Amino acid sequence: MDTNLHANQLDQLIDRLSPLWADPRERNLLAKMVQALDDRYGLSGKMALEPGVADILAQMTGRLAGAFGNLSGLRGLKILDIACGSNSSRAPAAVHVNTPFGKLTLGRPPKGYTALFEPWFCRMLIELGADPVGVDMGDLEREAFTHHRADLGQPGALDFLPEHSFDALQDSRLFGSPEFTAQFPRSADRLQVAREIRRQERRLLKPGGILIHSDALDLVG
Ligand SMILES: C[S@@+](CC[C@H](N)C(=O)[O-])C[C@H]1O[C@@H](n2cnc3c(N)ncnc32)[C@H](O)[C@@H]1O
């Protein structure tokens, strides 16, 4: 694919997401973030191969808009992403994406490597000046954000993080991931882990901190 087509991919994504903000400074931040994701991680090439990458970014951007309003307000915030994705993560058979512009289900993703579940949320947060911390069992070795490899299926896996130390956090798509469903085929066991993740989320958030998204909350309340 030539350079013009790559630039087109980026422009289309920026045009799709810009209406989330009326303020030109916020739109400018968004455009800079998308460009940085392309420069550092080859975003446009990945969107060309897997268009669903753009939908995942739309979903994550929508979550930030919903939780914080302005992107500029993220500067300096410490944000935990539980099961943040990695450079070795696999895709489930069906991927449901709730973007600010509607819900969609991605076509069957590749069985092996997929760019869908690289750690896009933490990468976006770094570009926006936040201080993300990602936890996952996959490969995060070359990532620029603070990251920890942990088995979230083990009780107490997040105990090493100090209590009330995060301004915001999310857990997203751990429970339906192929790695997790293989580890915990019984739904009762998955619910047990969801209860533990919720306990940790309550423990780790600062008073008044923001729960950006929690599948665990949807599962166990
Ligand atoms: C589908 S990806 C989700 C990525 C991103 N959070 C999102 O919403 O798009 C699921 C992630 O959960 C991680 N994972 C699955 N089981 C895990 C476990 N027991 N401990 C830690 N991470 C796990 C996988 O490595 C993968 O990166």
The ligand as a MOL file (V3000), in Angstrom:
LIG
                    3D

  0  0  0     0  0            999 V3000
M  V30 BEGIN CTAB
M  V30 COUNTS 27 29 0 0 0
M  V30 BEGIN ATOM
M  V30 1 C -9.2950 -9.6950 23.9780 0
M  V30 2 S -7.8730 -9.0420 24.7820 0 CHG=1
M  V30 3 C -8.4990 -7.5100 25.4090 0
M  V30 4 C -7.6380 -6.3300 25.0450 0
M  V30 5 C -8.2410 -4.9870 25.4210 0
M  V30 6 N -8.4080 -4.8880 26.8660 0
M  V30 7 C -9.5670 -4.7490 24.7210 0
M  V30 8 O -10.6030 -4.5750 25.3780 0
M  V30 9 O -9.5890 -4.6940 23.4790 0 CHG=-1
M  V30 10 C -7.8600 -10.0550 26.2620 0
M  V30 11 C -6.5500 -9.9700 26.9970 0
M  V30 12 O -6.6580 -10.7140 28.2120 0
M  V30 13 C -5.3940 -11.3070 28.4570 0
M  V30 14 N -5.5800 -12.4350 29.3700 0
M  V30 15 C -6.3460 -13.5360 29.1950 0
M  V30 16 N -6.2860 -14.3420 30.2760 0
M  V30 17 C -5.4600 -13.7300 31.1590 0
M  V30 18 C -4.9850 -14.0420 32.4540 0
M  V30 19 N -5.3580 -15.1690 33.0830 0
M  V30 20 N -4.1380 -13.1840 33.0710 0
M  V30 21 C -3.7470 -12.0380 32.4430 0
M  V30 22 N -4.1560 -11.6690 31.2160 0
M  V30 23 C -5.0080 -12.5050 30.5760 0
M  V30 24 C -4.9030 -11.7310 27.0860 0
M  V30 25 O -3.4960 -11.8920 27.0830 0
M  V30 26 C -5.3770 -10.5690 26.2260 0
M  V30 27 O -4.3810 -9.6170 26.0710 0
M  V30 END ATOM
M  V30 BEGIN BOND
M  V30 1 1 1 2
M  V30 2 1 2 3
M  V30 3 1 2 10
M  V30 4 1 3 4
M  V30 5 1 4 5
M  V30 6 1 5 6
M  V30 7 1 5 7
M  V30 8 2 7 8
M  V30 9 1 7 9
M  V30 10 1 10 11
M  V30 11 1 11 12
M  V30 12 1 11 26
M  V30 13 1 12 13
M  V30 14 1 13 14
M  V30 15 1 13 24
M  V30 16 1 14 15
M  V30 17 1 14 23
M  V30 18 2 15 16
M  V30 19 1 16 17
M  V30 20 1 17 18
M  V30 21 2 17 23
M  V30 22 1 18 19
M  V30 23 2 18 20
M  V30 24 1 20 21
M  V30 25 2 21 22
M  V30 26 1 22 23
M  V30 27 1 24 25
M  V30 28 1 24 26
M  V30 29 1 26 27
M  V30 END BOND
M  V30 END CTAB
M  END
